[in-house]
Amino acid sequence: MIPTFLALWGWLEYNDFFWTDYQELTARQQKIFEWNSKTGEAGLIHVFSSHFSDEHYAFPRQKVARVKLFRNHLIGSTLAGRTLKTNKIDSLIKFCNNPGNFNWGETTWGLNESEYFLRFYNSSGKVIGKLYLCLDCGMTASEPFCPAMKFGGLSSTGLEKIKRFIDDKGNWNTISP
C-alpha cells in the first residue's frame, strides 16, 4: 500500500497536479497555430513568426516570482532543485521569448529524454510555466505554449546559452526542497 501511495504521489508531484495555474490558450487561439494542409509548414512558420512579439503569447504569460531547476527523474526529482536568483529571472524569461534561441527543426523526442525541467512560479506559489530541456538532443517543450520557441528545437546559439546559464553556479541560490 505505501509503495503504491508513494508512486502515485511521485507521479502527481512530477506532473504538478495539485498546484498549476497555467494560462493556456483558448480554443480560438489554439486554432491559429494548428497545421493547415493548404498552407503547409511555410504557412505555419508565418503564423508563428507573426506572433513572436505578441505579449498575449509570451512565456509564461504571468509575472514570475521564482524559478526552480530540477533534474528530470520521475521519482524524487522534485525533492531537490536549485532556485534561480531573483535578479536572473528576467534574463531567463527573455531567453524563452527570444526566437533567435530556437529553430524550426523536427522535434520528435519524449519529455522523458530531457535532462532538466524548470518550473516557473507566481507570487502565490502556483506553477505558471514549465520548460523541459533536452541538452543532448537540443530540444525543448514548454507549458504554456509560446510561438517564439518555434517548434521546440534550440538553435546552436540557444543551446550554448542555456547550457552556460544552467552551469553558472552564480545564477542559483541553493539546493532546496
N, C-alpha and C positions, 0 to 999 in steps of 0.2 A: 504494500500500500504506500509506504513512504517513498520508495523509488519512483513509483508512478506519479505521485504528487510532485516530487522534485523535478521530474522530467517535464510534466505539464507546466509547472511554474517557470522552468527554464525557457520553454518554448514561448509562453506568453510574454515573459520579460524580453526575450530576444526580439520579438515582433512588436514591442511597445503597445501591447494590447490594452493596458489599463490607463495609459496616460498620453495619448496623442491628441493633437489639435491641429492637424494638417489643414491648410486652406487649399483643398483640391479644386480643380477646375469644375465649372458647371458643365452639364451635358452639352450645352450650346458652345461653350469654349472648347471642350474636347473635340467637338466635330470639326472645328477649324483645323486641327492638327492631325486629322485622320488621313490615311493614304487615299488617294484618288486615282483610279486607273486611267482617267483621261489625261491628267497632267503628269502622273508618274513621279519619280524621285525628284526631278527638277522642280516640279510644282510644289512638292512638299518642302524642299530646301528653300524655295522662295517664301513660302508661308512662315517657316521657322525664322528665316532671316528678317522678315518684315516685323517680327515681334521681339527681336533681341533687346531693344531698349525700352520696351513697354513694361512699365512698373507693375502692371496687373499680373505679369507672368514671371517677375523676378523671383529668384530663390532666396529665402523660403516664404516670401510674401507676408512676413510678420517681423516685428522687432526682435532681434536675437539678444538674449541676456547672457547665455552661457553655451559653450560648445564643449563636447567631450569626445575623445577619440578612443575607440576600442579595437582590440584585435577581433577578427571575425571568427569566433568559435561558438558553436551552439551552446555548449554547457560552460557556464561561468564567465563568459566574456564580458558581460555587463557588470560583473562584480569588481573589476579592476580596470580603470581607464585613466587617461590623462585629461586634465581640464585645461583648455586653452586660456591663456591670459586674456583678460578683458580687452586690453589695448590691441590685441591681434585679431579680434573678431571681425572688424570691418575689412581687414585685408583678406581674410578667408572668404567673406561674402563677395567681395569684389572679384576674387579668383573664380568663384562659382558662376558669376554673372558675366564673365568676360568670354565671349565666343572664341577669342584667339587661343584660349586654353583647351579647346575641344576641336575635334574634326568630324567629318561626315562618314567615317569608316563603318564597316559592319560591326555589329555589337552582339554577336551570338556568344554569350557566356552566361554562366549562372552566378547568382549572388553569393553562393557558397564558395566560389573561386576567389572572391575578394579577400585581401589580407586584412583590411581595415573597414570600419564604418564610423562615421561621425554623426553624432546626434546634436541637433540644434534645439535649444530650449528657450521658451519665452520667460518673462519675469514670474509667471505663476508656476514654473517648473514643468510645464507641459512640453512634450516633444512636438516641435513645429516643423521639423525637417530632418531628413536623414540622407546621408550620402555614402554610398558604398564605393570603395576604391580597390580596383584590382591593378596593382602596380606592375605585376608580372605581365599582364596582358594589355595594360593601358586602357582599361575600361572603367566607366563609372555608371552608377544608376542613382537617381535621386527621387525622393518623395518629399514634397510635391514636384511635379514635372516643371521643367524650366527650358524653354526653347533655346536659350543661349548655350546650353550644354549639348546642343545638337542631338545626335543620336546616341551620345554617351561615350564616344571614344575620346581619349585625351590626345591632344596634339603633342608633338615631341617637346615643345616648349612647356605646355601644361603639365606633362608628366614629370619633367625635370623640376619645375616649380613646386609641385605638390610633394614630391619626394623630399626636396630640401626643407619645405615647410614642416613636414612631419618629423623629419630627423633633427631639426633645430631644437635642442633642449631649451633654448631661451624663449620659445613660444609657449611652453607648457608649465603649469604650476606644479602639480604633484600627481602621484598615483593616488587615486581616491575611489571610494565606492560609489 
